[in-house]
Amino acid sequence: MVRDDAGPGRFLDHEYPQVIPEPDEIRVGSPAPWAALGSDERQGFTLELVQRRLEEARRSLDTTSMPGEPAELATVADDAPRPVTRRSAVLVALFEEEGETEVILTRRARTMRSHRGEIALPGGRSDHDETPIATALREAHEEVGIEPSLVTPIGWLTPIVTFASGSAIWPVVGVLERRPELVIHPSEVERVFTVALRDLLAEDVFLEEQWRRTDARPLADHEGFFPIYFYRVPEDVIWGATARVLTELLCVVTRTNWSDADRV
């Protein structure tokens, strides 16, 4: 078992209820992509600035269309391209308070069949012929009570694609004029909360590890290791697909290079 000073002890001083399914082999990963930024460069992210950075990164719905077909997603797939048969979408719901943009997050109910107790963006499976934007708005309303009419979709982030299972998740970025009234659907969501982008960028919040599992994972390095991201937030830990989406968003808004973009 390889731990390289990572291992389960890295969160012993941090409260979180979920079970993280660690592999036998874990290595310490790279620093945060924004590690070289000073404290003044990690704050002041207004909604106007976020929207401008999405435009610069060609992630704005005003200037580009989100990937929609398997051929367009091949570069972010984890296996040979094949038709996507299971489509989902999540809403990266943003609003501004005191000059800082916040994002809405949920903790999945521990009665769910999969990803029990994990931190997630509001979202779920698409209905037949439903667009990613329609799915994200509908699911956010069902899960945490966000009225679709209050959300303005402005951008998108890289879809998370698993061609081996024929599934993909489209992250849709939407903005609200103010903090919404949030009401959870208890069969799906245990907790809903918000966190400022500034706080996700703070020192000692982000952690990258390199994992290796028994089954080889496509796009892993030559030793079979692949990156997993974590964020320490009050009362929990963000990791997995949600952490991947947030890492891309934070790289976009800070104009920093995401070295692992080609892996996801």
Backbone as numpy.savetxt, mean C-alpha at the origin, in Angstrom:
# Nx Ny Nz CAx CAy CAz Cx Cy Cz
18.47 -21.20 10.17 17.62 -20.00 10.17 18.50 -18.75 10.17
18.30 -17.88 9.22 19.10 -16.68 9.09 18.27 -15.49 9.56
18.82 -14.73 10.49 18.08 -13.58 10.98 18.82 -12.27 10.78
20.16 -12.26 10.82 20.93 -11.05 10.56 20.41 -9.85 11.36
20.11 -10.06 12.64 19.63 -9.00 13.53 18.23 -8.51 13.19
17.53 -9.23 12.31 16.14 -8.87 12.03 15.28 -9.70 12.97
14.54 -10.66 12.42 13.81 -11.60 13.26 12.69 -10.97 14.04
11.98 -11.77 14.81 10.78 -11.29 15.49 11.03 -10.25 16.56
12.26 -10.14 17.04 12.54 -9.18 18.11 12.45 -7.74 17.68
12.38 -7.47 16.37 12.42 -6.08 15.93 11.17 -5.32 16.26
10.08 -5.98 16.63 8.85 -5.29 17.00 8.46 -5.52 18.46
9.38 -6.03 19.26 9.02 -6.35 20.65 8.59 -5.12 21.44
9.09 -3.95 21.08 8.73 -2.73 21.80 7.56 -2.00 21.16
6.88 -2.68 20.23 5.81 -2.02 19.49 4.53 -2.86 19.57
3.43 -2.22 19.89 2.15 -2.92 20.06 1.48 -3.20 18.73
1.13 -4.46 18.47 0.35 -4.80 17.28 -0.29 -6.16 17.50
-1.54 -6.34 17.08 -2.27 -7.58 17.38 -2.15 -8.66 16.32
-1.68 -8.34 15.12 -1.72 -9.30 14.03 -0.56 -10.29 14.09
-0.71 -11.39 13.38 0.35 -12.39 13.26 1.02 -12.20 11.91
2.33 -11.99 11.91 3.09 -11.81 10.68 3.72 -13.16 10.32
3.34 -13.75 9.18 3.81 -15.09 8.82 5.23 -15.09 8.28
6.18 -15.05 9.20 7.58 -14.93 8.81 8.12 -16.22 8.20
9.04 -16.09 7.23 9.73 -17.26 6.71 10.88 -17.64 7.63
11.54 -18.73 7.32 12.69 -19.13 8.13 13.89 -18.22 7.92
14.00 -17.64 6.73 15.19 -16.85 6.42 14.82 -15.39 6.19
15.42 -14.53 7.00 15.19 -13.09 6.93 16.53 -12.38 7.02
16.73 -11.43 6.15 17.91 -10.57 6.21 17.48 -9.12 6.38
18.36 -8.32 6.95 18.12 -6.89 7.04 18.12 -6.30 5.64
17.15 -5.46 5.34 17.04 -4.86 4.02 17.71 -3.51 3.94
17.36 -2.75 2.93 17.95 -1.43 2.68 17.29 -0.37 3.56
17.94 0.77 3.72 17.30 1.89 4.42 16.09 2.38 3.64
15.31 3.24 4.27 14.17 3.83 3.58 14.64 4.58 2.34
13.88 4.55 1.25 14.29 5.27 0.04 14.54 6.76 0.30
13.87 7.33 1.30 13.97 8.75 1.61 14.92 9.00 2.79
15.79 8.04 3.10 16.66 8.15 4.27 17.55 9.39 4.23
17.93 9.83 3.04 18.85 10.97 2.93 18.15 12.31 3.08
16.82 12.32 3.13 16.10 13.58 3.24 16.15 14.12 4.66
16.25 15.43 4.78 16.21 16.06 6.09 14.79 16.12 6.62
14.65 16.45 7.88 13.33 16.48 8.52 12.40 17.47 7.85
12.94 18.60 7.36 12.09 19.60 6.71 11.59 19.14 5.36
12.26 18.12 4.77 11.83 17.59 3.48 10.86 16.44 3.63
10.53 16.09 4.86 9.60 14.98 5.13 8.27 15.48 5.67
7.97 16.73 5.48 6.72 17.30 5.97 6.24 18.37 5.01
5.05 18.89 5.28 4.50 19.93 4.42 3.88 19.40 3.15
3.36 18.16 3.20 2.76 17.54 2.02 1.28 17.85 1.97
0.95 18.96 1.35 -0.44 19.35 1.17 -1.04 18.50 0.05
-2.37 18.50 -0.05 -3.03 17.79 -1.14 -2.61 18.37 -2.50
-2.44 19.68 -2.55 -2.02 20.31 -3.81 -0.65 19.78 -4.23
0.27 19.65 -3.27 1.60 19.15 -3.58 1.55 17.68 -3.98
0.76 16.88 -3.28 0.63 15.47 -3.64 0.12 15.32 -5.06
-0.90 16.10 -5.41 -1.44 16.01 -6.76 -0.40 16.43 -7.80
0.38 17.44 -7.50 1.41 17.89 -8.44 2.48 16.82 -8.62
2.86 16.15 -7.53 3.87 15.10 -7.64 3.34 13.89 -8.40
2.05 13.58 -8.26 1.46 12.50 -9.06 1.51 12.84 -10.55
1.27 14.09 -10.87 1.34 14.51 -12.27 2.76 14.37 -12.80
3.74 14.80 -12.00 5.14 14.70 -12.41 5.54 13.25 -12.66
5.01 12.34 -11.84 5.36 10.93 -11.95 4.49 10.18 -12.95
3.64 10.91 -13.67 2.72 10.31 -14.65 1.80 9.29 -13.98
1.28 9.68 -12.85 0.32 8.87 -12.12 -1.00 9.62 -11.93
-1.17 10.72 -12.65 -2.37 11.52 -12.53 -3.40 11.09 -13.55
-4.65 10.98 -13.13 -5.72 10.63 -14.05 -6.01 11.74 -15.05
-5.53 12.96 -14.78 -5.71 14.06 -15.72 -4.82 13.91 -16.95
-3.71 13.19 -16.79 -2.74 13.12 -17.89 -2.46 11.71 -18.38
-2.73 10.69 -17.57 -2.44 9.31 -17.97 -3.58 8.40 -17.55
-3.67 7.26 -18.20 -4.65 6.25 -17.83 -3.95 5.15 -17.03
-4.64 4.61 -16.06 -4.04 3.51 -15.30 -3.97 2.26 -16.16
-2.95 1.41 -15.93 -2.86 0.16 -16.69 -4.15 -0.64 -16.55
-4.60 -1.21 -17.67 -5.88 -1.89 -17.62 -5.89 -3.29 -18.17
-4.83 -3.67 -18.90 -4.82 -4.98 -19.53 -3.56 -5.75 -19.15
-3.61 -7.08 -19.17 -2.45 -7.89 -18.77 -1.16 -7.52 -19.49
-1.23 -7.20 -20.77 -0.01 -6.86 -21.51 0.67 -5.63 -20.91
-0.13 -4.69 -20.41 0.41 -3.48 -19.81 1.03 -3.75 -18.44
0.61 -4.84 -17.81 1.05 -5.13 -16.45 2.22 -6.11 -16.39
2.70 -6.55 -17.55 3.71 -7.61 -17.58 4.97 -7.24 -16.80
5.34 -5.97 -16.81 6.58 -5.58 -16.15 6.48 -5.62 -14.63
5.27 -5.71 -14.09 5.13 -5.77 -12.64 4.53 -7.11 -12.20
4.56 -8.08 -13.08 4.01 -9.39 -12.76 5.01 -10.24 -12.00
4.54 -11.26 -11.28 5.45 -12.18 -10.60 5.44 -13.55 -11.26
5.01 -13.61 -12.52 5.07 -14.84 -13.29 4.83 -14.48 -14.76
4.84 -15.47 -15.63 4.60 -15.21 -17.04 3.20 -14.62 -17.22
3.04 -13.65 -18.14 1.73 -13.03 -18.35 0.66 -14.04 -18.73
-0.52 -13.88 -18.15 -1.69 -14.66 -18.50 -2.90 -13.81 -18.16
-4.07 -14.13 -18.66 -5.22 -13.26 -18.42 -5.51 -13.06 -16.93
-5.80 -11.81 -16.58 -6.22 -11.50 -15.22 -7.70 -11.82 -15.09
-8.03 -12.75 -14.23 -9.42 -13.16 -14.06 -10.02 -12.67 -12.75
-9.18 -12.31 -11.80 -9.67 -11.78 -10.52 -9.15 -10.36 -10.36
-10.07 -9.43 -10.35 -9.70 -8.03 -10.27 -10.21 -7.42 -8.96
-9.35 -6.62 -8.34 -9.70 -5.91 -7.12 -9.17 -4.49 -7.21
-9.63 -3.65 -6.30 -9.13 -2.28 -6.24 -9.17 -1.80 -4.81
-8.27 -0.89 -4.48 -8.25 -0.27 -3.15 -8.25 1.24 -3.33
-8.76 1.94 -2.33 -8.82 3.40 -2.38 -7.75 3.98 -1.45
-6.83 4.71 -2.03 -5.86 5.48 -1.25 -6.52 6.82 -1.00
-7.32 6.87 0.07 -8.16 8.04 0.36 -7.35 9.06 1.17
-7.20 10.26 0.60 -6.36 11.30 1.20 -7.19 12.54 1.53
-6.85 13.17 2.64 -7.43 14.47 2.98 -6.36 15.26 3.73
-6.58 16.53 3.86 -5.57 17.41 4.46 -6.05 18.00 5.77
-5.16 18.01 6.76 -5.40 18.69 8.04 -4.13 19.39 8.48
-4.26 20.67 8.80 -3.12 21.46 9.27 -1.93 21.38 8.33
-2.22 21.41 7.03 -1.16 21.45 6.04 -0.48 20.13 5.76
-1.03 19.05 6.27 -0.43 17.73 6.05 -1.49 16.76 5.52
-1.12 15.97 4.52 -2.02 14.98 3.95 -2.04 13.72 4.81
-3.24 13.20 5.04 -3.42 11.97 5.79 -4.07 10.92 4.90
-3.81 9.65 5.21 -4.37 8.54 4.46 -5.22 7.69 5.40
-6.31 7.16 4.88 -7.24 6.35 5.68 -6.87 4.87 5.55
-6.76 4.20 6.70 -6.37 2.80 6.75 -7.35 2.02 7.63
-7.42 0.73 7.39 -8.29 -0.13 8.19 -7.49 -1.31 8.75
-8.02 -1.90 9.80 -7.54 -3.21 10.25 -8.63 -4.22 9.92
-8.28 -5.20 9.12 -9.25 -6.20 8.71 -9.74 -7.01 9.91
-11.01 -7.36 9.88 -11.59 -8.15 10.97 -10.88 -9.49 11.09
-10.73 -9.96 12.31 -10.05 -11.25 12.51 -10.96 -12.44 12.25
-12.18 -12.17 11.79 -13.07 -13.24 11.37 -12.99 -13.47 9.86
-12.21 -12.65 9.14 -12.09 -12.79 7.69 -11.34 -14.07 7.35
-11.61 -14.60 6.15 -10.99 -15.85 5.74 -9.50 -15.69 5.42
-9.10 -14.51 5.00 -7.69 -14.29 4.66 -7.24 -12.94 5.18
-5.94 -12.81 5.40 -5.32 -11.57 5.86 -6.00 -11.03 7.13
-6.28 -11.94 8.03 -6.97 -11.56 9.27 -6.14 -10.56 10.08
-6.79 -9.50 10.52 -6.15 -8.54 11.41 -5.08 -7.69 10.77
-4.91 -7.77 9.46 -3.87 -6.99 8.81 -4.36 -5.58 8.48
-3.41 -4.65 8.40 -3.74 -3.29 8.02 -3.91 -3.22 6.50
-4.97 -2.57 6.06 -5.28 -2.54 4.63 -5.86 -1.19 4.26
-5.79 -0.89 2.98 -6.54 0.23 2.42 -7.95 -0.25 2.13
-8.96 0.60 2.26 -10.31 0.17 1.94 -10.37 -0.35 0.50
-11.00 -1.50 0.30 -11.08 -2.05 -1.05 -11.53 -3.49 -1.05
-11.61 -4.06 -2.25 -12.05 -5.45 -2.36 -12.22 -5.86 -3.81
-12.90 -7.00 -4.01 -13.07 -7.61 -5.31 -14.01 -6.80 -6.19
-13.66 -6.70 -7.48 -14.50 -5.99 -8.44 -15.68 -6.84 -8.87
-16.82 -6.20 -9.05 -17.96 -6.86 -9.68 -17.70 -6.97 -11.18
-18.53 -7.76 -11.85 -18.36 -7.97 -13.29 -18.41 -6.64 -14.05
-17.39 -6.41 -14.88 -17.30 -5.21 -15.73 -17.20 -3.91 -14.94
-16.86 -3.98 -13.66 -16.72 -2.78 -12.85 -15.31 -2.22 -13.01
-15.19 -0.92 -13.13 -13.87 -0.29 -13.26 -13.17 -0.27 -11.89
-11.83 -0.14 -11.87 -11.13 -0.03 -10.59 -11.62 1.14 -9.75
-11.93 2.28 -10.41 -12.41 3.44 -9.64 -13.75 3.13 -9.00
-14.66 2.52 -9.75 -15.97 2.19 -9.21 -15.84 1.19 -8.06
-14.95 0.21 -8.21 -14.74 -0.77 -7.14 -14.22 -0.11 -5.88
-13.19 0.73 -6.04 -12.57 1.37 -4.89 -13.57 2.24 -4.13
-14.38 3.00 -4.86 -15.37 3.86 -4.21 -16.46 3.04 -3.52
-16.93 2.00 -4.19 -18.00 1.17 -3.61 -17.49 0.46 -2.34
-16.31 -0.12 -2.42 -15.79 -0.86 -1.27 -15.48 0.06 -0.09
-14.98 1.25 -0.37 -14.70 2.19 0.72 -15.98 2.61 1.42
-17.05 2.73 0.64 -18.34 3.06 1.24 -18.86 1.90 2.08
-18.75 0.69 1.56 -19.24 -0.49 2.28 -18.44 -0.76 3.55
-17.14 -0.58 3.49 -16.28 -0.95 4.62 -16.22 0.12 5.70
-16.09 1.39 5.31 -15.87 2.44 6.31 -16.79 3.64 6.14
-17.79 3.55 5.27 -18.81 4.58 5.19 -18.43 5.84 4.45
-17.38 5.81 3.62 -17.02 7.00 2.85 -17.99 7.16 1.69
-18.70 8.28 1.64 -19.65 8.53 0.57 -18.90 8.74 -0.75
-19.21 7.97 -1.78 -18.50 8.13 -3.07 -18.54 9.54 -3.61
-19.64 10.26 -3.38 -19.77 11.62 -3.92 -18.77 12.59 -3.29
-18.19 12.21 -2.14 -17.23 13.08 -1.46 -15.80 12.86 -1.93
-15.58 11.84 -2.76 -14.23 11.48 -3.20 -14.00 11.91 -4.64
-12.88 12.57 -4.87 -12.47 12.92 -6.23 -11.26 12.06 -6.61
-11.42 11.08 -7.49 -10.28 10.28 -7.92 -9.30 11.15 -8.71
-8.02 11.14 -8.32 -7.04 12.00 -8.99 -5.86 11.23 -9.58
-5.65 9.99 -9.16 -4.47 9.31 -9.65 -4.50 7.82 -9.37
-3.39 7.18 -9.68 -3.28 5.74 -9.51 -1.84 5.38 -9.17
-1.67 4.21 -8.58 -0.35 3.68 -8.29 -0.22 2.32 -8.95
0.98 1.79 -9.02 1.24 0.58 -9.78 0.38 -0.58 -9.30
-0.35 -1.23 -10.19 -1.14 -2.40 -9.79 -0.24 -3.50 -9.23
-0.76 -4.21 -8.25 -0.07 -5.36 -7.68 -0.63 -6.58 -8.38
0.24 -7.27 -9.11 -0.21 -8.32 -10.01 0.38 -9.67 -9.62
-0.47 -10.67 -9.56 -0.04 -12.04 -9.34 -0.59 -12.87 -10.49
0.18 -12.93 -11.57 -0.30 -13.66 -12.73 -0.41 -15.15 -12.47
0.38 -15.67 -11.52 0.31 -17.10 -11.21 -1.10 -17.48 -10.79
-1.80 -16.57 -10.10 -3.17 -16.84 -9.68 -4.18 -16.06 -10.50
-3.70 -15.30 -11.50 -4.60 -14.54 -12.34 -5.30 -13.42 -11.62
-4.64 -12.76 -10.66 -5.29 -11.71 -9.88 -4.47 -10.43 -9.92
-5.15 -9.31 -9.72 -4.49 -8.01 -9.70 -5.28 -7.05 -8.83
-4.55 -6.11 -8.20 -5.15 -5.08 -7.35 -4.75 -3.73 -7.91
-5.74 -2.87 -8.20 -5.48 -1.53 -8.70 -5.62 -0.52 -7.56
-4.55 0.20 -7.17 -4.68 1.26 -6.17 -5.13 2.57 -6.84
-6.25 3.11 -6.38 -6.81 4.35 -6.90 -6.61 5.44 -5.85
-6.00 6.55 -6.23 -5.78 7.67 -5.31 -6.96 8.63 -5.43
-7.61 8.91 -4.31 -8.74 9.83 -4.28 -8.60 10.83 -3.15
-9.13 12.02 -3.33 -9.01 13.06 -2.30 -10.39 13.47 -1.80
-10.40 13.90 -0.54 -11.61 14.42 0.10 -11.32 15.83 0.58
-12.36 16.67 0.64 -12.17 18.05 1.07 -11.86 18.16 2.55
-12.30 17.19 3.33 -12.06 17.23 4.77 -12.09 15.81 5.31
-11.75 15.65 6.57 -11.82 14.34 7.23 -13.26 13.84 7.18
-13.50 12.65 6.64 -14.87 12.15 6.55 -15.32 11.50 7.84
-16.62 11.37 7.98 -17.17 10.59 9.09 -17.02 9.11 8.70
-16.35 8.34 9.54 -16.03 6.96 9.23 -16.82 6.02 10.12
-17.53 5.08 9.50 -18.34 4.09 10.22 -17.97 2.72 9.67
-17.44 1.85 10.52 -16.93 0.57 10.03 -18.04 -0.46 9.85
-17.80 -1.38 8.93 -18.65 -2.56 8.74 -17.97 -3.66 9.55
-18.47 -4.01 10.74 -17.73 -4.87 11.67 -17.43 -6.27 11.17
-18.17 -6.77 10.19 -17.86 -8.11 9.68 -16.62 -8.08 8.79
-16.22 -6.89 8.33 -15.05 -6.77 7.47 -13.92 -5.97 8.11
-14.26 -4.99 8.93 -13.27 -4.06 9.46 -13.37 -4.00 10.98
-12.22 -4.13 11.61 -12.15 -4.07 13.08 -11.84 -2.67 13.57
-11.08 -1.94 12.76 -10.63 -0.61 13.17 -10.39 0.23 11.93
-10.70 1.53 11.99 -10.34 2.46 10.94 -9.61 3.62 11.58
-8.54 4.08 10.95 -7.75 5.16 11.51 -7.04 5.90 10.38
-6.42 7.01 10.69 -5.69 7.77 9.68 -4.27 8.01 10.17
-3.38 8.20 9.22 -1.99 8.51 9.55 -1.49 9.52 8.53
-0.75 10.50 8.98 -0.20 11.52 8.09 0.98 10.97 7.31
1.12 11.39 6.05 2.29 10.98 5.28 3.57 11.39 5.99
3.54 12.54 6.62 4.70 13.01 7.39 5.12 11.98 8.45
4.15 11.36 9.10 4.47 10.40 10.16 5.00 9.09 9.58
4.54 8.69 8.39 5.08 7.50 7.75 6.53 7.71 7.31
6.89 8.98 7.05 8.24 9.30 6.61 9.21 9.57 7.75
8.70 9.57 8.98 9.54 9.90 10.12 10.61 8.83 10.35
11.65 9.20 11.06 12.74 8.28 11.38 12.22 7.07 12.14
12.77 5.89 11.83 12.49 4.64 12.54 11.06 4.14 12.38
10.33 4.64 11.40 8.99 4.12 11.12 9.05 3.03 10.05
9.81 3.27 8.99 9.95 2.33 7.88 11.02 1.28 8.18
10.73 0.06 7.76 11.70 -1.04 7.87 11.58 -1.91 6.63
12.70 -2.21 6.01 12.72 -3.19 4.92 13.46 -4.44 5.38
12.90 -5.60 5.05 13.57 -6.87 5.26 13.64 -7.62 3.94
14.58 -8.51 3.82 14.69 -9.41 2.68 14.28 -10.79 3.15
13.24 -11.34 2.54 12.72 -12.66 2.93 13.04 -13.69 1.85
13.20 -14.93 2.30 13.30 -16.05 1.37 12.44 -17.19 1.88
11.57 -17.69 1.01 10.70 -18.81 1.35 11.17 -20.08 0.65
10.62 -21.21 1.08 10.99 -22.50 0.50 10.69 -22.53 -0.99
9.49 -22.07 -1.36 9.11 -22.02 -2.78 9.73 -20.78 -3.41
10.40 -20.99 -4.54 11.05 -19.88 -5.23 10.02 -18.85 -5.66
10.36 -17.59 -5.54 9.46 -16.51 -5.95 10.04 -15.81 -7.17
9.29 -15.72 -8.27 9.79 -14.99 -9.44 10.16 -13.56 -9.08
11.20 -13.05 -9.74 11.73 -11.71 -9.55 12.46 -11.53 -8.22
12.69 -12.65 -7.48 13.59 -12.58 -6.34 15.02 -12.43 -6.85
15.97 -12.10 -5.96 17.35 -11.96 -6.41 17.98 -13.33 -6.64
19.26 -13.36 -6.98 19.90 -14.62 -7.35 19.97 -15.62 -6.20
19.78 -15.14 -4.97 19.75 -16.04 -3.81 18.33 -16.39 -3.38
17.34 -15.83 -4.06 15.95 -16.14 -3.72 15.31 -15.19 -2.74
15.98 -14.08 -2.40 15.42 -13.12 -1.44 14.62 -12.03 -2.17
13.57 -11.55 -1.51 12.74 -10.48 -2.05 12.39 -9.51 -0.92
12.13 -8.23 -1.24 11.91 -7.22 -0.20 10.50 -7.25 0.37
10.42 -7.04 1.68 9.15 -6.86 2.39 9.28 -5.57 3.19
8.24 -4.73 3.12 8.28 -3.44 3.79 7.35 -3.43 5.00
7.74 -2.66 6.02 6.96 -2.51 7.24 6.94 -1.03 7.64
5.84 -0.63 8.27 5.73 0.69 8.89 5.20 0.50 10.30
5.91 1.04 11.26 5.42 1.03 12.64 4.47 2.21 12.82
3.21 1.92 13.11 2.23 2.96 13.36 1.60 2.70 14.72
0.98 3.70 15.32 0.38 3.48 16.65 -0.59 2.31 16.66
-0.36 1.37 17.55 -1.21 0.20 17.78 -1.15 -0.83 16.67
-0.21 -0.69 15.73 -0.15 -1.72 14.69 1.11 -1.61 13.84
1.21 -2.54 12.87 2.29 -2.58 11.89 1.66 -2.73 10.51
2.06 -1.88 9.57 1.63 -2.00 8.19 2.68 -2.81 7.44
2.26 -3.80 6.66 3.22 -4.57 5.88 2.50 -5.14 4.65
3.20 -5.94 3.87 2.59 -6.61 2.73 2.21 -5.65 1.62
1.09 -5.96 0.94 0.66 -5.19 -0.22 0.39 -3.73 0.14
-0.19 -3.49 1.30 -0.48 -2.11 1.71 0.79 -1.31 1.86
1.81 -1.91 2.46 3.09 -1.22 2.61 3.74 -0.95 1.26
3.56 -1.86 0.31 4.11 -1.65 -1.02 3.45 -0.45 -1.70
2.14 -0.35 -1.59 1.41 0.78 -2.18 1.85 2.10 -1.53
1.93 2.10 -0.21 2.32 3.32 0.50 3.76 3.72 0.19
4.63 2.74 0.02 6.03 3.05 -0.31 6.12 3.75 -1.66
5.36 3.26 -2.64 5.37 3.95 -3.93 4.82 5.37 -3.79
3.72 5.53 -3.07 3.14 6.86 -2.89 4.15 7.80 -2.24
4.83 7.34 -1.21 5.78 8.19 -0.50 6.99 8.52 -1.37
7.42 7.58 -2.21 8.51 7.87 -3.13 8.08 8.92 -4.16
6.85 8.83 -4.61 6.34 9.82 -5.56 6.29 11.20 -4.93
5.73 11.31 -3.72 5.56 12.64 -3.13 6.88 13.24 -2.66
7.89 12.40 -2.36 9.20 12.92 -1.93 10.19 13.01 -3.09
9.77 12.57 -4.29 10.65 12.55 -5.47 11.91 11.71 -5.23
11.75 10.61 -4.55 12.88 9.71 -4.32 12.71 8.45 -5.14
13.82 7.81 -5.47 13.81 6.64 -6.30 13.43 5.41 -5.50
12.48 4.64 -6.02 12.08 3.39 -5.39 12.86 2.27 -6.10
13.92 1.80 -5.48 14.83 0.87 -6.13 14.18 -0.47 -6.44
13.12 -0.82 -5.72 12.48 -2.12 -5.92 11.22 -2.02 -6.79
11.04 -0.91 -7.49 9.82 -0.73 -8.29 9.66 -1.83 -9.33
10.77 -2.31 -9.90 10.66 -3.32 -10.94 10.30 -4.70 -10.40
10.30 -4.85 -9.08 9.98 -6.16 -8.50 8.49 -6.33 -8.28
7.71 -5.25 -8.24 6.30 -5.36 -7.88 5.38 -4.97 -9.02
